[in-house]
C-alpha cells in the first residue's frame, strides 16, 4: 500500500516550498480575520423539499486544556455539566423545553458510563429529559450531532442538545485479566477454605495493571505510527509538517487574541481559579520544533510532539432545533446543518484518510463543488495527516485507483482552511471536537461573509465524517 500511495505524489509538488507558500498565503488573510462581519454572497439554499430545516441555535465549549492541568481532579461528567450549564446560561433556554440530550465520548468512566444523563441531571435539565451517550472515536460528537439531526428530522423531537466530552487526565486503569478473574471468583466463594485457596494462587504478575491501549484493536498499531507511515507514503517532509503545525498555532493565537473564539465559555473549576481560555496554543519556531525527536517511528520518523495534537481535556455542547421551533421561541439561529456522510475504509493503510473519502460524497449529495465552499474546518490529528489528505484529494491517480472516481475532488485552498487554528493548537478532546468544528464553521461564515461551510474529520478504526453547514440568513 505504501509503495502504491507513494505513486500518487509523482505529479504533485512535494518540496517544502509548497508549505512555505501556503503558510504565507494563509497568514496573509489576517485582514480577513480583523474585518467586521460582511454579508454573504447570494447562493442557492441547500434546503430540500419535504425535509425539515434543522438549525444550530448556539454552540459552546469550556476551554480545552492539556491533560494533567486544571481539570486533572475532575470527572468527565463535571466537564460535560459545565459545558451544558454554559449553553443554558448563554441561551436561557428552559431546561424542560429540551426533548433529548446526546453526548459523545471515547474513553468512558465506569462510574458514569452514560455521561450524557449524569451531566444533564447535574446541569439542571429536567429529569424527564432522556439522554444517551454515543461513541465513534474522534467523531463521537459528530455522531451526537447527527443523531440529534435524525431525531428532529424524524419528527420525534423539536429541541436536542448534542455535545461531547473527554478527560484524558484520569483514564480507567484495570487490574490484569488474571487478577480480575480471581477477584470475581473470590466474590462467589462461600467458605473460608475456598477463599484462601483462591488467594494462594495469586502470583506477582497478577498485579501488573492494564493501561488503556492507544493502539488500533484490529491492527495493534498506534495512530501516531500510522500517521508517520501515511506521511512517508505521500512524501510529506518533516519540515512541511512543522510548518503546518506552526501555522495552526499562529492562527489560533491570533484568533484567541482577537476574541474570535466565541464558543469558549469560562469554567470555575472547584477549588481552583476560573479557566477562560485554551492552554495548548503555543506558537514556537521552526528551529525549536526541529530539535524534537520522532515520537513514534524511531529514529527516522517525521511525526513529533510538535506536529501532533496533544492529549486534551474538554467538553462541548450545541443547541439544535427545527427552524420552526427556534423561531417560535424567539431565537435567531446561527446556521443550518445540512447533508452529512460517514465513511469507512482500510483501518491499517488508510486509517486517517476519512476526509478524503467523505468530502466528495457530501459535496455530491448537495450538488456542490469544492469551489462553492467558503469555509473549511477539518480535524487536525496530525499535521502529516492533514497534508496527506490534501494530496490525496488533489490526486486523480488516487481517486481512480482507490476511490472508484473518475477524477479528483481537489484540495481545500489554505486561505479558507482552519484559519482560526485547529486541533493541533486548540486541542483535541476526542469526544468533543466535532461540535467545535461545526460552531466554528458557523462563526467563520458570519465573520467572513460566506454561505457554505464544510467540516470533516478522521477517526480511529478507519472511519470519517463530513457535513455541510449553511449560514442562516442575516
KEVEXBA-240505 format. One record per residue (C-alpha): residue number from 1; residue in one letter; y, x, z. Coordinates in steps of 0.5 Angstrom, whole numbers. Each point is the difference from the previous one (the first is absolute). Example, Ala and Ser with C-alpha at 12.3 -4.5 7.8 and 13.67 -1.06 7.14 Angstrom:
# KEVEXBA-240505
1:A:-9:25:16
2:S:7:2:-2
This chain:
# KEVEXBA-240505
1:X:0:0:0
2:X:5:6:2
3:X:-1:3:-7
4:X:1:-6:-4
5:X:6:-2:4
6:X:3:7:-1
7:X:0:-2:-7
8:X:5:-6:1
9:X:5:5:1
10:X:0:4:-6
11:X:5:-3:-4
12:X:4:-1:7
13:X:5:4:3
14:X:-3:4:6
15:X:5:5:2
16:X:4:0:6
17:X:7:-1:-4
18:X:-2:-7:-1
19:X:0:-2:7
20:X:7:4:1
21:X:3:-4:-6
22:X:-3:-7:3
23:X:2:2:7
24:X:7:2:-2
25:X:1:-7:-4
26:X:-3:-4:6
27:X:6:3:4
28:X:5:-1:-5
29:X:-1:-7:1
30:X:4:1:7
31:X:6:-4:-2
32:X:-5:-6:-1
33:X:-2:0:7
34:X:7:0:2
35:X:2:-5:-4
36:X:1:-7:2
37:X:-5:-6:-2
38:X:1:-2:-7
39:X:-2:-6:-4
40:X:-7:1:-3
41:X:-1:0:-8
42:X:-2:-7:-2
43:X:-7:0:-2
44:X:-5:-6:0
45:X:-3:-2:6
46:X:-8:1:2
47:X:-1:-7:2
48:X:-6:-4:-2
49:X:0:-7:-2
50:X:-5:-3:6
51:X:1:6:4
52:X:4:0:7
53:X:5:5:0
54:X:-1:4:7
55:X:6:4:3
56:X:1:5:5
57:X:5:-2:5
58:X:0:6:4
59:X:-4:7:1
60:X:1:4:6
61:X:-4:6:3
62:X:1:4:6
63:X:2:8:-1
64:X:-6:3:-3
65:X:-2:6:5
66:X:-4:6:-1
67:X:-6:-1:4
68:X:0:3:7
69:X:7:-1:1
70:X:4:-6:4
71:X:-6:-5:-2
72:X:-5:4:3
73:X:-1:-4:6
74:X:0:-7:-3
75:X:-6:-4:-3
76:X:0:-3:-7
77:X:2:-7:2
78:X:6:3:3
79:X:3:3:-6
80:X:-2:-7:-4
81:X:3:-4:5
82:X:7:4:0
83:X:0:-1:-8
84:X:-2:-7:1
85:X:6:-1:5
86:X:5:4:-5
87:X:-2:-5:-5
88:X:1:-6:5
89:X:7:3:2
90:X:2:1:-7
91:X:-1:-6:-3
92:X:0:-5:6
93:X:-6:-4:-3
94:X:-3:-4:5
95:X:-7:2:2
96:X:-3:-7:-1
97:X:2:0:-7
98:X:-5:6:-2
99:X:-6:-3:-2
100:X:-4:6:-1
101:X:0:8:2
102:X:-4:5:-4
103:X:0:7:2
104:X:-3:7:-3
105:X:-3:6:4
106:X:-4:5:-1
107:X:-3:3:6
108:X:-1:-5:5
109:X:1:0:7
110:X:-6:-3:3
111:X:3:-4:5
112:X:5:-4:-5
113:X:-5:0:-6
114:X:4:-6:-2
115:X:7:4:1
116:X:4:-6:-4
117:X:-2:-5:5
118:X:2:4:6
119:X:6:3:-3
120:X:2:-7:-2
121:X:-1:-3:7
122:X:4:6:3
123:X:6:-1:-4
124:X:1:-8:2
125:X:-4:-3:-6
126:X:-3:-7:1
127:X:-7:1:3
128:X:-1:-6:-5
129:X:1:5:-6
130:X:-6:3:-3
131:X:-1:7:-1
132:X:-4:5:-3
133:X:-1:8:-2
134:X:-2:3:-6
135:X:-2:7:-2
136:X:0:3:-7
137:X:2:8:2
138:X:7:2:-2
139:X:1:-7:-4
140:X:-1:-4:6
141:X:7:-3:1
142:X:0:-1:-8
143:X:-6:-5:2
144:X:3:-3:5
145:X:6:-2:-4
146:X:-4:-2:-6
147:X:-5:-4:5
148:X:7:-4:2
149:X:2:-1:-7
150:X:-7:-3:-1
151:X:1:-5:6
152:X:6:-2:-3
153:X:-2:-1:-7
154:X:-6:-4:2
155:X:5:-5:4
156:X:-4:2:7
157:X:7:3:3
158:X:7:0:-2
159:X:2:6:5
160:X:-4:6:1
161:X:1:6:4
162:X:-3:7:-3
163:X:0:7:2
164:X:-4:6:2
165:X:-1:5:6
166:X:-3:7:1
167:X:0:4:6
168:X:-2:7:-1
169:X:2:3:7
170:X:-6:-4:3
171:X:-6:-1:-4
172:X:-7:-2:2
173:X:-5:6:2
174:X:-7:-2:1
175:X:-6:2:4
176:X:-5:3:-4
177:X:-5:-5:-3
178:X:-6:3:5
179:X:5:-1:6
180:X:2:-7:-3
181:X:-8:-2:-1
182:X:-2:3:7
183:X:6:-4:4
184:X:-2:-6:-4
185:X:-7:0:2
186:X:2:2:7
187:X:4:-6:1
188:X:-6:-4:-2
189:X:-5:4:5
190:X:-2:-4:6
191:X:-3:5:5
192:X:3:6:3
193:X:-6:4:-3
194:X:2:-3:-7
195:X:7:2:1
196:X:-2:7:3
197:X:-5:1:-6
198:X:5:-1:-5
199:X:6:4:4
200:X:-5:6:0
201:X:-1:0:-8
202:X:8:1:-1
203:X:1:7:-3
204:X:6:4:0
205:X:1:-1:-8
206:X:1:-8:2
207:X:7:2:3
208:X:3:2:-7
209:X:5:-5:-2
210:X:0:-3:-7
211:X:7:1:-2
212:X:3:-5:-6
213:X:-2:2:-7
214:X:6:1:-4
215:X:-5:1:-6
216:X:-3:-5:-5
217:X:-6:-3:2
218:X:-3:0:-7
219:X:2:7:-2
220:X:1:4:7
221:X:6:3:-3
222:X:7:-1:3
223:X:5:-3:-3
224:X:4:7:0
225:X:-5:3:-3
226:X:-1:-5:-6
227:X:8:1:-1
228:X:-1:7:-1
229:X:-5:-1:-5
230:X:4:-5:-3
231:X:6:4:-1
232:X:-4:6:-3
233:X:-3:-5:-5
234:X:7:-2:-2
235:X:2:7:0
236:X:5:-1:6
237:X:3:6:3
238:X:2:2:7
239:X:7:0:-2
240:X:0:-6:-3
241:X:-3:-4:6
242:X:5:4:5
243:X:6:-2:-5
244:X:-2:-8:0
245:X:-1:0:8
246:X:7:4:1
247:X:3:-6:-5
248:X:-4:-5:4
249:X:3:3:7
250:X:7:1:-3
251:X:1:-7:-3
252:X:-3:-3:7
253:X:5:4:4
254:X:6:-3:-5
255:X:-3:-7:1
256:X:0:1:7
257:X:7:3:1
258:X:3:-6:-5
259:X:-3:-5:4
260:X:-4:-3:-6
261:X:-7:0:4
262:X:2:-8:2
263:X:-7:-1:2
264:X:0:4:6
265:X:1:-4:7
266:X:1:4:7
267:X:-6:0:5
268:X:1:1:7
269:X:-6:4:2
270:X:-3:-2:7
271:X:2:6:5
272:X:4:3:-6
273:X:6:0:-4
274:X:2:-5:-6
275:X:-3:3:-6
276:X:5:-1:-6
277:X:-3:4:-6
278:X:-6:3:-3
279:X:-1:7:3
280:X:-4:3:-6
281:X:5:1:-5
282:X:1:8:0
283:X:4:3:-7
284:X:-2:7:0
285:X:0:5:-5
286:X:-5:2:-6
287:X:0:7:3
288:X:-2:-2:7
289:X:-5:-5:-3
290:X:-3:5:-4
291:X:-2:4:6
292:X:-5:-5:3
293:X:-8:1:-2
294:X:-4:-5:-3
295:X:-2:-6:4
296:X:-7:-2:-3
297:X:-3:5:-5
298:X:1:7:2
299:X:2:5:-1
300:X:3:-2:-8
301:X:1:-8:1
302:X:7:-3:-1
303:X:1:-5:5
304:X:3:2:6
305:X:3:-4:6
306:X:7:0:-3
307:X:-2:-3:-6
308:X:-5:-6:3
309:X:2:-6:4
310:X:-1:1:8
311:X:-3:-4:5
312:X:4:-5:2
313:X:1:-6:5
314:X:4:-6:-2
315:X:0:-8:-2
316:X:3:-4:-5
317:X:1:-8:-1
318:X:2:-5:-5
319:X:2:-7:0
320:X:-3:-3:-6
321:X:2:-8:-2
322:X:-1:-4:-6
323:X:7:0:-3
324:X:1:-8:1
325:X:-2:1:8
326:X:5:6:0
327:X:6:-4:-3
328:X:-2:-6:4
329:X:1:5:7
330:X:7:3:-3
331:X:-3:7:-2
332:X:3:4:-6
333:X:-7:3:-2
334:X:0:8:-2
335:X:-5:0:-5
336:X:-6:-4:-4
337:X:-7:3:1
338:X:-3:-1:-7
339:X:-6:3:-3
340:X:-5:5:3
341:X:-6:3:-1
342:X:-5:4:4
343:X:-5:5:-4
344:X:-6:5:2
345:X:-2:6:-3
346:X:-5:6:1
347:X:1:2:7
348:X:-1:7:-1
349:X:4:3:-6
350:X:5:-6:-1
351:X:1:-2:8
352:X:7:1:-1
353:X:2:-3:-7
354:X:1:-7:3
355:X:7:-1:-3
356:X:-2:3:-7
357:X:-5:-6:-1
358:X:4:-5:4
359:X:6:1:-3
360:X:-1:-2:-8
361:X:-4:-6:3
362:X:5:-3:4
363:X:5:1:-6
364:X:-4:-3:-5
365:X:-1:-6:5
366:X:7:-1:0
367:X:2:1:-7
368:X:4:6:1
369:X:0:8:-1
370:X:2:6:4
371:X:7:0:-3
372:X:1:-7:3
373:X:-1:2:7
374:X:7:2:3
375:X:-3:3:7
376:X:-7:3:1
377:X:-3:1:8
378:X:-6:4:0
379:X:-4:2:6
380:X:0:8:0
381:X:-6:2:4
382:X:1:7:-3
383:X:5:3:-5
384:X:-6:2:-4
385:X:-3:-7:0
386:X:7:-3:-3
387:X:1:6:-5
388:X:-8:-1:-3
389:X:1:-8:0
390:X:7:1:-4
391:X:-4:5:-5
392:X:-6:-5:-1
393:X:5:-6:-1
394:X:3:5:-5
395:X:-6:2:-4
396:X:-3:-4:-6
397:X:-7:4:1
398:X:-1:-2:7
399:X:2:-7:-2
400:X:-5:0:-6
401:X:-6:3:4
402:X:1:-2:7
403:X:3:-7:0
404:X:-2:-3:-7
405:X:7:-1:-2
406:X:3:2:-7
407:X:6:4:3
408:X:3:2:6
409:X:5:-4:4
410:X:5:5:1
411:X:2:4:7
412:X:6:-3:4
413:X:6:3:-1
414:X:2:4:6
415:X:7:-3:0
416:X:-3:-6:2
417:X:-5:2:4
418:X:-1:0:8
419:X:8:2:0
420:X:0:-1:8
421:X:-5:4:2
422:X:-8:-2:0
423:X:-6:1:5
424:X:1:8:-1
425:X:6:0:4
426:X:1:-7:3
427:X:-7:0:3
428:X:-7:-4:-1
429:X:-3:-4:5
430:X:-6:-2:-4
431:X:0:-8:1
432:X:8:-1:0
433:X:2:4:-6
434:X:-1:-6:-6
435:X:5:-4:4
436:X:5:6:0
437:X:-1:1:-8
438:X:2:-8:-1
439:X:6:-1:4
440:X:3:7:-2
441:X:-1:-2:-7
442:X:4:-7:1
443:X:5:4:4
444:X:1:5:-6
445:X:0:-5:-5
446:X:6:-4:3
447:X:4:7:1
448:X:-2:3:-7
449:X:1:-7:-4
450:X:-7:0:-2
451:X:-4:-6:-1
452:X:-8:2:0
453:X:-3:5:5
454:X:-7:3:0
455:X:-4:2:6
456:X:-6:4:-1
457:X:-5:4:5
458:X:-7:3:0
459:X:-5:-1:6
460:X:-6:3:2
461:X:-6:-2:-3
462:X:3:1:-7
463:X:4:-6:0
464:X:7:-2:-1
465:X:5:-6:-1
466:X:6:-1:-4
467:X:5:-6:1
468:X:7:-2:-3
469:X:6:-2:4
470:X:5:-4:-3
471:X:7:0:3
472:X:3:-7:2
473:X:6:-3:-4
474:X:6:3:4
